């Protein structure tokens, strides 16, 4: 039993390169086709009316809970940093995802969306709202693009995280890879709002440290690392686009954690219609059910387990497009 389990922890990933496609990003085509058949989906476009109230309430909950949690024993602080702060910091990171699409105040109020994104950023202790938006919209426009879609792991990740044990480390360190990968794959100039986001976050870190305590800052920052790493909520990072089924590059999740995740599990629906807010995404599936009859998930924990233990799945289990030809240096476009 001991030897067998150690061998399992050393299983080598059999997928040694990405899956390459030479067609267009799939969701733009799906969007046109679905809207032609179900034009009433356009009535679902627009911001959620309650999000701008829910986000500040969750932030207040995180700060108040930090005050009480740090009075507990060390083991309890660590556990709750994962279970409580991790869950709701992940919730707020997904709120920033919604806000990046202007779904808190609508497209007519871009700066109000940026401000509520700043508010959601407070308990995470790491400035990320503006930078996330800057790169995430490219992920939608250029899904799978060799350079522009920084959601895809690098070749170095595929090389170093090649077996069960190293994939476990990769899952734990996901927030670090998501933070630093864009800086190496597709660096962009720093924007004024990013500087403002950083100054805002530093100010609130100072407030938390001085008025709640240093351990509160550790508790919340730890929640960001733990909640976006080896945590059931973080299963969506893998479930969304890793090719568990060959040929399918976007997957939805229809499990209970959607209630805590702003329905990000409705991921095919979201990519098809990024201007439909979280509260209306299930309605998209109700209106056009035949377009969502494809493999999906009901458990993010199972997705994480499968990713770690299945030797056929690893960082290379993604689709890439527009990869430069090694001879000409030019990308082969969709035909």
N, C-alpha and C positions, 0 to 999 in steps of 0.2 A: 504493500500500500504506500509506504514512504517513498520507495523508488519510483513507483508509477506516478505519483503526484509530482515529484520533482521533474520527471520527464515531461509531464504535461506543462509544467511551468516553463519548460524550455522549448516547447513546440515552435518551429520556425514557420513564419508566414510564407505561404506559397506564392502569394501575389507580389511580384517584384517590380511592377511598373503600373502606371496609370492606364485606364481605359481611354483611348483616344477616339474622338468623334470629329467629323468634318462637316457638321450641319449647324444650323442656327440654334441659339438658346431656345429651348422648347416651349416656354410658357407664353411668349408673345403670340405664337401660332395658335396655341390652345385658347388664349384669351379671345382672339378674333373669332374663332370657331364657336366658342361657347356663347359669346355675346350675339352672334348672328342668329343663334337658335333661341337664346333666352335673354332678350334685351332688357327684361325687367331687373336683371342683376345690377344694372346701372343705378337703380334706386337705392342700392345698399351702399354706394360710395359715400364717403364722408367720415368725419370724426365721431368718436364715441362721446356722448354728452356727459358721461360721468367720470371719465378718466382724470380730468383736471382736478377733481375732488378726491378721488381714490388715492392718487399718488401721494399727496401731502399727508393723508391719514396713515398710509403705510410707513412713510418716513418718520412721522411722530411716534408710531408704534415701535419702530426699530430703536429710536433714541431713548424712549422711556424704558423699554425692555432691557437695553444695555445698562441703564442705571441700576436696575434691580438684579440683573444676572451677575454682575461683577461682585456682588456681595455674597455669592455662593462659593462653595469649595472649588478648587482649581479644576478637578475632574469634570464638575458640572458646567463650568465655564467653557471648557473645551468641547464637551458634548453639545451644549446648546449653541456654541459658535457654528457647529456643523448643522445641527437639526433645526434651529430657530433662525439665527442670523443668516445662515447659509441659504435657507429656503426663501426668506424674504428679500435678501440681497439679490438672489437670483431672480426673484419676482420683479424687483426694481430694474435689473439689467434688461429684462424683457419688456418692461414698461418703456425703457429708453429705445428699444427696438421699435415699438409702436410709434413712439414720439418722433423717431427719425423719418417716419413716413408722414409726419404732420397730422397724426390721427388723434391728437389731444384737443387742438384748437382749430384744425383745418388749414388748408393751404393759404387762406387769406390772412393768416396771423402767424407768419414764420417765426418771428422773434418770441412770441408767447410760447410756441412749441419749444424753442431753444431754452427758454427760461424754465419751463416745467421739467425739461430734461436735466437742467442744472439741479433742480430740487430733488429729482429721483437719484441723482448721483451722490447726494450727501452721505448716506450711510455706507456706501461702497468704499469710501476713503481713497479711491484712486480715480483721477480725472479720466473720463472715458466717453461721456455723452456725445461730444462734438466729433471726436476722432472716429467713434463707431459709425456715426451717420456718414461721414466722409467716405468711408470704405464700403459700408453696407449697401448703399445705393448702386455701387458698381457691381456688387454681387448679384443684384437683381438684373441689371442691364446686360451684364456679360457673364452669365453663369457658366462656369467651367473654363473661362478664358485663362490661358496659360500665365498671364501676368496680372490682369486686372481683377480677377477673382481671388482675393487673398484668404478666402475661407478654405482653400485647398491646401493640405499639408505640402511641405517642401520635400524634395528628394532626400535631403538630410534626415528629415523625420522618418521617412520610409526606410532609410538605411540603418538608423540607430535603434528604432523601436520596432524590432523585427520578430519578437517572440512573445509568449504569454506574459512573462515577467516584465519585459520592457514596455509592452503595451499598457500594462497596469500603471506603470510610472507615467506614461504619456497621458493617460486619462486623468491622473491626479494633477498633472501640470498643465492641463488644457488652458486655463486662464492665462498662463504665461505665454504659451504659444500663440494664442489669439491676440495677445497684446503686442508681442514683438515681431511676429511674422510679417505684418505689413511693412515694417520699417526696413526689412531686408528684400522682400519680394517686389514691392512697388511703393517706394517712399514718395511722399507728397510734401509740398511746402507746408510749413506750419501756418495755420490760419489765426487771425486775431481772436476769434471766438474760442479756439483751443487754448490760447494763453489765458483768456478770461476764465475758462472752465478750470484750468489748473489753479489759478489764483483763488477762485471760489472754493475749490476743494481744500486747498491748503488752509484757508480761513476757517472752514468748518471743522477740519481736523484739529486746528488750534482750539476752537470752541469746545469740541468734545473732550479734548485732553485736559483743558483747564476747568471745565464746569461739570464734567461727569467723571473723568479720571483717565489715566493712561491705560488701565486695563480695559476700559470701554473701547478705546481706539483699537487695541489688540483684538478684542472680541469681535468688533465689526469688520476690521480688515481681514481677520481670520475667516470670518463668515464669507467674505468675497472669494478668498482662495479656495476654501473647502466647498462652498456652495456651487462654484462653477467648475469644480473638479470631480472628485469621486463622490457623486451625490446623485440621487435619483432624478432630480430636476435636470441635471447636466446631460442626461441621456439624449436630449433633443439635439445637442451638437452633433452627435453621431447619427441619429435616426433620420435627420433631414435629408442628407445627400450621399451617405456612404452606400455603395452599391452592394447591398446584401443580396439583391436579385439582379443578375446581369442584365444590363440594358435599361434599367429603371434608375433615374438619377435624382428624383425627388420623392419623398415618402411622407405620408401623413401619420399622425398618432391620434387615436381616438380614445384615450384613457382618462382617468379621473384627475391627473395632475394638470390637465388643461385649465382647471378651475383656478389654479395658482399661477398659471403661466400665460395668462392673457391669450389663451387659445392658440399659442404658437404651434401646437401640434397639428393644427389644420394647415399643414405647410404647402401642400399642393394648391390648396385653395388660396393661401396667402400669395404664393408666387404668381398664380394666375391673375389675382386681383389685389395688388398691394395697397389699393386705396379703399379697400373694405376694412373697417375697423374690427378689432378682435371679437366684439360682441355679436357681430353679424356674419362672421365667417361660417358658422354652422349652417346658416341659411343658404349659402352658396351651394353647399353639398345637397341640401334639400331640394333646391330648384333644379340642379343639373346632376342628379345622382349617377347617371351612366358614365360621366367623365371622371368619376372618382372610384370606380370599381376596379381597383388595382391593389397590389400588396400594400398593407399598412401595418401599424403596430398598435398594441394595446398596453404595452409595458415598457417604459424607458429603462427600468432596472434590468429587464431581460436584454434589451439592446446593448447595454454596457457589458453585461456578462458575456453575451454572444461575441461582441467585438474583442474582448480580452482573450477568450478561450478558443475561438474558432481560427484555425491556422489559415483559412482561406480569406480572412478579413484582416485588414490592417490599414495604415496610413495611405497606402497606394490604392485603396478601394474607392476611388473617385474618378469621375469623368473629366477629361481636359479637352479644350478646344484651342484652335489657333496657335498650335505649337510650331515654332520656327523650324523650317527645313534645315538639317545640319549642313547641307551643301550650299544652299542659296541664302539662308538666313531669313527667308521670307515665310510668313505664316500661310499655311494652306487654309483657304477660306471655304465656307459652305458652298457646295456645288448646286 
